[in-house]
Amino acid sequence: MIKAIIFDCFGVLAGKGYKRIYQSAGGDLERDSKFLEAQLHASNTGQISNAELNKRVAQRIGQSPEQWHQTVSQSELPNEELLDYIKTLKPRYKIAMLSNAYFGTAKRKFSQEQLALFDTIVVSAEVGMIKPEARIYRHCAELLGVEPTYCIYIDDLQPYVEGASAIGMKTIRYQDFEQMKSELEDLLKAA
């Protein structure tokens, strides 16, 4: 029986994800993939500040830090359709956000009303763990008071879906809202 649904932040609850934003701003993902991974990892584990991440990425892409910050801010708006749908799930299931992100990210991206939809919010830099490490998924489930096998995890990135699946969570790879909703409702009916 499913007791909790855990959502990734970027690419699911908000925006398109950092790499897609980088690419849409003219960045060369093929050339810069390792650079971008290293910078995101450093920020998501709290080794560098979000401001430093943006400064390094802006320099790489040939923008000022202010331009890049504006690009990211405009691209990481909350997924209102999904947040409205979560309101319908909330009475029956515990809801969590699990994100590889920098300190305070959730509070910067979502309103207090939106944040209130989540029973717990786990941000990698704040807990010293990062997806796809098994322990971050377990930590989130523990905070919800639910065994991982009673959780569904939703993310747009396959390695993170696989990380959750490896500890027994049911998973959905997010492509768009309708696809996710259909797969989620099928899982909930089957459980």
DAKATA-V371653 format. One record per residue. RES is the residue in one small letter. PSI is psi in whole degrees, -180 to 180 (999 if undefined). BURIAL is 1 if it has 9 or more other C-alpha atoms within 8 Angstrom, else 0. D_LAST is the distance of its C-alpha to the last C-alpha in whole Angstrom. Layout:
res->RES psi->PSI burial->BURIAL d_last->D_LAST
res->RES psi->PSI burial->BURIAL d_last->D_LAST
//
This chain:
res->m psi->130 burial->0 d_last->5
res->i psi->131 burial->1 d_last->6
res->k psi->-18 burial->1 d_last->10
res->a psi->148 burial->1 d_last->12
res->i psi->127 burial->1 d_last->13
res->i psi->127 burial->1 d_last->16
res->f psi->137 burial->1 d_last->18
res->d psi->159 burial->1 d_last->21
res->c psi->-75 burial->1 d_last->25
res->f psi->126 burial->1 d_last->27
res->g psi->-9 burial->1 d_last->26
res->v psi->-73 burial->1 d_last->23
res->l psi->-23 burial->1 d_last->24
res->a psi->138 burial->1 d_last->27
res->g psi->-163 burial->1 d_last->30
res->k psi->-7 burial->1 d_last->30
res->g psi->145 burial->1 d_last->30
res->y psi->-43 burial->0 d_last->33
res->k psi->-38 burial->0 d_last->34
res->r psi->-36 burial->0 d_last->34
res->i psi->-45 burial->1 d_last->36
res->y psi->-47 burial->1 d_last->38
res->q psi->-43 burial->1 d_last->38
res->s psi->-21 burial->0 d_last->39
res->a psi->6 burial->0 d_last->42
res->g psi->1 burial->0 d_last->44
res->g psi->148 burial->1 d_last->42
res->d psi->99 burial->1 d_last->42
res->l psi->-37 burial->1 d_last->39
res->e psi->-47 burial->0 d_last->40
res->r psi->-40 burial->0 d_last->43
res->d psi->10 burial->1 d_last->42
res->s psi->-48 burial->1 d_last->38
res->k psi->-41 burial->0 d_last->40
res->f psi->-49 burial->0 d_last->41
res->l psi->-43 burial->1 d_last->39
res->e psi->-46 burial->0 d_last->36
res->a psi->-43 burial->0 d_last->39
res->q psi->-44 burial->1 d_last->39
res->l psi->-41 burial->1 d_last->36
res->h psi->-44 burial->0 d_last->35
res->a psi->-42 burial->1 d_last->38
res->s psi->-45 burial->1 d_last->37
res->n psi->-17 burial->1 d_last->33
res->t psi->5 burial->1 d_last->35
res->g psi->13 burial->1 d_last->37
res->q psi->-30 burial->0 d_last->40
res->i psi->157 burial->1 d_last->42
res->s psi->163 burial->1 d_last->41
res->n psi->-37 burial->0 d_last->40
res->a psi->-41 burial->0 d_last->43
res->e psi->-40 burial->0 d_last->44
res->l psi->-51 burial->1 d_last->41
res->n psi->-37 burial->1 d_last->42
res->k psi->-46 burial->1 d_last->46
res->r psi->-43 burial->1 d_last->45
res->v psi->-42 burial->1 d_last->43
res->a psi->-44 burial->1 d_last->46
res->q psi->-42 burial->1 d_last->49
res->r psi->-37 burial->0 d_last->47
res->i psi->-6 burial->0 d_last->46
res->g psi->27 burial->0 d_last->50
res->q psi->163 burial->1 d_last->49
res->s psi->156 burial->1 d_last->50
res->p psi->-35 burial->1 d_last->47
res->e psi->-42 burial->0 d_last->47
res->q psi->-46 burial->1 d_last->47
res->w psi->-43 burial->1 d_last->44
res->h psi->-43 burial->1 d_last->42
res->q psi->-44 burial->0 d_last->43
res->t psi->-48 burial->1 d_last->41
res->v psi->-46 burial->1 d_last->38
res->s psi->-41 burial->0 d_last->38
res->q psi->-20 burial->0 d_last->38
res->s psi->-10 burial->1 d_last->35
res->e psi->41 burial->1 d_last->33
res->l psi->149 burial->1 d_last->32
res->p psi->145 burial->1 d_last->29
res->n psi->87 burial->1 d_last->26
res->e psi->-39 burial->0 d_last->27
res->e psi->-45 burial->0 d_last->24
res->l psi->-41 burial->1 d_last->21
res->l psi->-38 burial->1 d_last->23
res->d psi->-39 burial->0 d_last->23
res->y psi->-39 burial->0 d_last->19
res->i psi->-34 burial->1 d_last->18
res->k psi->-33 burial->1 d_last->20
res->t psi->-23 burial->0 d_last->18
res->l psi->-30 burial->0 d_last->15
res->k psi->-42 burial->1 d_last->17
res->p psi->-27 burial->0 d_last->17
res->r psi->-22 burial->0 d_last->13
res->y psi->150 burial->1 d_last->13
res->k psi->144 burial->1 d_last->15
res->i psi->136 burial->1 d_last->17
res->a psi->158 burial->1 d_last->19
res->m psi->132 burial->1 d_last->21
res->l psi->116 burial->1 d_last->22
res->s psi->139 burial->1 d_last->25
res->n psi->106 burial->1 d_last->28
res->a psi->174 burial->1 d_last->31
res->y psi->163 burial->1 d_last->34
res->f psi->133 burial->0 d_last->35
res->g psi->7 burial->0 d_last->34
res->t psi->-48 burial->1 d_last->33
res->a psi->-42 burial->1 d_last->30
res->k psi->-28 burial->1 d_last->33
res->r psi->-29 burial->0 d_last->35
res->k psi->-23 burial->1 d_last->32
res->f psi->150 burial->1 d_last->31
res->s psi->166 burial->0 d_last->32
res->q psi->-39 burial->0 d_last->32
res->e psi->-42 burial->0 d_last->29
res->q psi->-43 burial->1 d_last->27
res->l psi->-31 burial->1 d_last->27
res->a psi->-15 burial->0 d_last->26
res->l psi->-19 burial->1 d_last->23
res->f psi->131 burial->1 d_last->22
res->d psi->-30 burial->1 d_last->21
res->t psi->151 burial->1 d_last->23
res->i psi->123 burial->1 d_last->24
res->v psi->119 burial->1 d_last->25
res->v psi->127 burial->1 d_last->28
res->s psi->-51 burial->1 d_last->29
res->a psi->-29 burial->1 d_last->33
res->e psi->-24 burial->1 d_last->32
res->v psi->-5 burial->0 d_last->30
res->g psi->25 burial->0 d_last->32
res->m psi->160 burial->1 d_last->29
res->i psi->143 burial->1 d_last->28
res->k psi->142 burial->1 d_last->25
res->p psi->28 burial->1 d_last->25
res->e psi->133 burial->1 d_last->26
res->a psi->-36 burial->1 d_last->23
res->r psi->-27 burial->0 d_last->24
res->i psi->-36 burial->1 d_last->24
res->y psi->-42 burial->1 d_last->20
res->r psi->-42 burial->1 d_last->20
res->h psi->-45 burial->0 d_last->23
res->c psi->-46 burial->1 d_last->21
res->a psi->-41 burial->1 d_last->18
res->e psi->-43 burial->1 d_last->20
res->l psi->-32 burial->0 d_last->22
res->l psi->-16 burial->1 d_last->19
res->g psi->32 burial->0 d_last->18
res->v psi->139 burial->1 d_last->15
res->e psi->145 burial->0 d_last->14
res->p psi->-34 burial->1 d_last->14
res->t psi->-13 burial->1 d_last->11
res->y psi->14 burial->1 d_last->9
res->c psi->150 burial->1 d_last->11
res->i psi->131 burial->1 d_last->11
res->y psi->134 burial->1 d_last->14
res->i psi->124 burial->1 d_last->16
res->d psi->155 burial->1 d_last->20
res->d psi->-11 burial->1 d_last->22
res->l psi->125 burial->0 d_last->24
res->q psi->-44 burial->0 d_last->23
res->p psi->-32 burial->0 d_last->24
res->y psi->-33 burial->1 d_last->22
res->v psi->-45 burial->1 d_last->19
res->e psi->-37 burial->1 d_last->20
res->g psi->-42 burial->1 d_last->21
res->a psi->-42 burial->1 d_last->17
res->s psi->-37 burial->1 d_last->16
res->a psi->-24 burial->0 d_last->19
res->i psi->11 burial->1 d_last->18
res->g psi->2 burial->0 d_last->14
res->m psi->147 burial->1 d_last->12
res->k psi->148 burial->1 d_last->10
res->t psi->156 burial->1 d_last->13
res->i psi->132 burial->1 d_last->14
res->r psi->115 burial->1 d_last->18
res->y psi->125 burial->1 d_last->20
res->q psi->-42 burial->0 d_last->22
res->d psi->170 burial->0 d_last->23
res->f psi->-49 burial->1 d_last->21
res->e psi->-43 burial->0 d_last->20
res->q psi->-47 burial->1 d_last->19
res->m psi->-46 burial->1 d_last->16
res->k psi->-44 burial->0 d_last->15
res->s psi->-48 burial->0 d_last->14
res->e psi->-40 burial->1 d_last->12
res->l psi->-46 burial->1 d_last->11
res->e psi->-35 burial->0 d_last->10
res->d psi->-44 burial->0 d_last->9
res->l psi->-42 burial->0 d_last->6
res->l psi->-36 burial->0 d_last->5
res->k psi->-38 burial->0 d_last->6
res->a psi->-23 burial->0 d_last->4
res->a psi->999 burial->0 d_last->0
//
